[in-house]
Amino acid sequence: MLVAVVVVAASAGAASRSRWVPAAHPTWYWQLQGKINNHEPASIYDVDGFDTSASEVARLHALGKRVVCYIDVGTWENWRPDAEDFPKSVLGNGDGWPGERWLDIRKLKII
């Protein structure tokens, strides 16, 4: 599974123009399903890019958390809002996760 991570460098709702560099050994919380537990004692939260609302990210920022966004790249997931946009001809084998299949990137002109 390929994962792209986007760092949102903002605090207390205001975007920062400076580059954020995390501490050498940050605390990390990774939650991709369900209601976000925004009271974990972690400095960085990794949350689902589709399923986490902007208001939840703002709440985390208000709590002093940094937020990164998990985006699954190279796969089709049957519960995502864009699932119907992919032609069946580009859906490859399952990748081990229920409802998820590899995308055949040799067919980029179709995707």
VOPAGU-2260 file (C-alpha; in pm, 1 decimal, decimal comma):
REM VOPAGU-2260
SITE   aa  ch    i         X         Y         Z
SITE  MET   A    0       0,0       0,0       0,0
SITE  LEU   A    1     137,7     342,5     -91,1
SITE  VAL   A    2      71,9     627,9     147,7
SITE  ALA   A    3     107,2     998,2      78,6
SITE  VAL   A    4     136,6    1219,3     384,5
SITE  VAL   A    5      58,5    1588,1     367,7
SITE  VAL   A    6     167,8    1799,1     662,5
SITE  VAL   A    7     -72,5    2075,9     755,2
SITE  ALA   A    8     141,4    2336,2     926,8
SITE  ALA   A    9    -118,1    2532,9    1118,1
SITE  SER   A   10    -196,8    2609,9    1475,3
SITE  ALA   A   11    -504,3    2747,1    1646,7
SITE  GLY   A   12    -682,6    2777,3    1311,9
SITE  ALA   A   13    -428,9    3006,5    1144,8
SITE  ALA   A   14    -209,3    2873,4     865,6
SITE  SER   A   15     160,8    2916,2     925,2
SITE  ARG   A   16     389,4    3034,7     648,4
SITE  SER   A   17     697,6    2892,3     817,3
SITE  ARG   A   18     807,9    2537,0     762,6
SITE  TRP   A   19     727,5    2306,4    1051,4
SITE  VAL   A   20     993,6    2057,4    1152,1
SITE  PRO   A   21     875,6    1799,1    1405,5
SITE  ALA   A   22    1076,5    1718,9    1714,6
SITE  ALA   A   23    1325,0    1431,6    1692,3
SITE  HIS   A   24    1095,1    1182,8    1870,7
SITE  PRO   A   25     738,6    1311,7    1844,4
SITE  THR   A   26     441,0    1133,3    1990,4
SITE  TRP   A   27     214,4    1004,2    1715,7
SITE  TYR   A   28    -150,4     896,7    1701,4
SITE  TRP   A   29    -288,8     721,2    1395,7
SITE  GLN   A   30    -666,1     684,0    1359,5
SITE  LEU   A   31    -829,2     611,0    1025,5
SITE  GLN   A   32   -1178,5     499,0    1125,0
SITE  GLY   A   33   -1452,4     614,5    1357,4
SITE  LYS   A   34   -1492,4     929,6    1561,0
SITE  ILE   A   35   -1153,5    1089,2    1625,2
SITE  ASN   A   36   -1037,5    1059,0    1984,2
SITE  ASN   A   37    -894,8    1409,4    2005,7
SITE  HIS   A   38    -771,5    1367,1    2363,5
SITE  GLU   A   39    -485,5    1126,9    2297,1
SITE  PRO   A   40    -159,1    1251,1    2450,7
SITE  ALA   A   41      15,8    1280,7    2113,6
SITE  SER   A   42     162,7    1581,8    1937,4
SITE  ILE   A   43      87,2    1455,6    1583,4
SITE  TYR   A   44    -238,0    1304,9    1460,1
SITE  ASP   A   45    -259,6    1106,0    1135,5
SITE  VAL   A   46    -622,2    1102,5    1020,2
SITE  ASP   A   47    -817,2     995,6     711,8
SITE  GLY   A   48    -819,9    1264,2     443,3
SITE  PHE   A   49   -1173,3    1188,8     326,2
SITE  ASP   A   50   -1344,0    1105,0     653,8
SITE  THR   A   51   -1209,5    1378,5     881,1
SITE  SER   A   52   -1391,4    1711,6     860,9
SITE  ALA   A   53   -1221,6    2050,0     848,6
SITE  SER   A   54   -1390,8    2132,7    1179,8
SITE  GLU   A   55   -1230,9    1825,6    1343,0
SITE  VAL   A   56    -889,4    1929,0    1211,8
SITE  ALA   A   57    -952,0    2280,5    1350,0
SITE  ARG   A   58   -1043,2    2124,9    1688,9
SITE  LEU   A   59    -718,4    1930,8    1690,6
SITE  HIS   A   60    -523,7    2245,0    1601,5
SITE  ALA   A   61    -697,1    2431,3    1884,8
SITE  LEU   A   62    -575,7    2156,2    2118,9
SITE  GLY   A   63    -218,6    2220,4    2000,1
SITE  LYS   A   64    -196,6    1908,4    1780,8
SITE  ARG   A   65     -30,2    1887,4    1440,6
SITE  VAL   A   66    -233,9    1700,6    1181,4
SITE  VAL   A   67    -122,9    1492,9     884,6
SITE  CYS   A   68    -364,4    1353,4     633,0
SITE  TYR   A   69    -363,4     988,6     529,3
SITE  ILE   A   70    -445,8     943,2     160,5
SITE  ASP   A   71    -427,6     597,6       4,9
SITE  VAL   A   72    -262,8     628,6    -337,2
SITE  GLY   A   73    -271,9     359,7    -603,0
SITE  THR   A   74    -576,1     178,0    -472,1
SITE  TRP   A   75    -950,8     184,8    -522,8
SITE  GLU   A   76   -1164,0     178,2    -209,2
SITE  ASN   A   77   -1531,2      92,6    -249,7
SITE  TRP   A   78   -1650,5     330,6      26,7
SITE  ARG   A   79   -1479,2     644,7    -105,1
SITE  PRO   A   80   -1683,3     917,9    -274,5
SITE  ASP   A   81   -1487,7     874,6    -599,0
SITE  ALA   A   82   -1526,5     493,0    -616,8
SITE  GLU   A   83   -1779,9     510,5    -900,7
SITE  ASP   A   84   -1545,4     729,7   -1107,3
SITE  PHE   A   85   -1307,3     440,1   -1177,0
SITE  PRO   A   86   -1386,6     210,7   -1470,1
SITE  LYS   A   87   -1390,8    -157,9   -1376,5
SITE  SER   A   88   -1114,1    -219,4   -1632,9
SITE  VAL   A   89    -856,8     -44,7   -1410,2
SITE  LEU   A   90    -944,5    -231,9   -1090,9
SITE  GLY   A   91    -676,5    -485,9   -1011,9
SITE  ASN   A   92    -643,2    -755,9    -750,3
SITE  GLY   A   93    -736,9    -709,3    -388,4
SITE  ASP   A   94    -457,7    -576,3    -170,1
SITE  GLY   A   95    -555,0    -757,6     148,9
SITE  TRP   A   96    -792,5    -495,3     288,3
SITE  PRO   A   97   -1169,7    -552,0     258,9
SITE  GLY   A   98   -1324,3    -336,5     -15,9
SITE  GLU   A   99    -985,9    -226,5    -151,5
SITE  ARG   A  100    -814,6    -315,5    -478,4
SITE  TRP   A  101    -498,0    -209,7    -655,0
SITE  LEU   A  102    -536,2      24,5    -951,1
SITE  ASP   A  103    -374,0     -81,5   -1276,1
SITE  ILE   A  104    -152,8     222,2   -1335,4
SITE  ARG   A  105     -54,1      91,0   -1677,3
SITE  LYS   A  106    -392,7     229,2   -1785,0
SITE  LEU   A  107    -338,0     590,6   -1673,5
SITE  LYS   A  108    -505,4     729,5   -1985,2
SITE  ILE   A  109    -827,1     561,6   -1872,4
SITE  ILE   A  110    -805,4     674,9   -1510,5
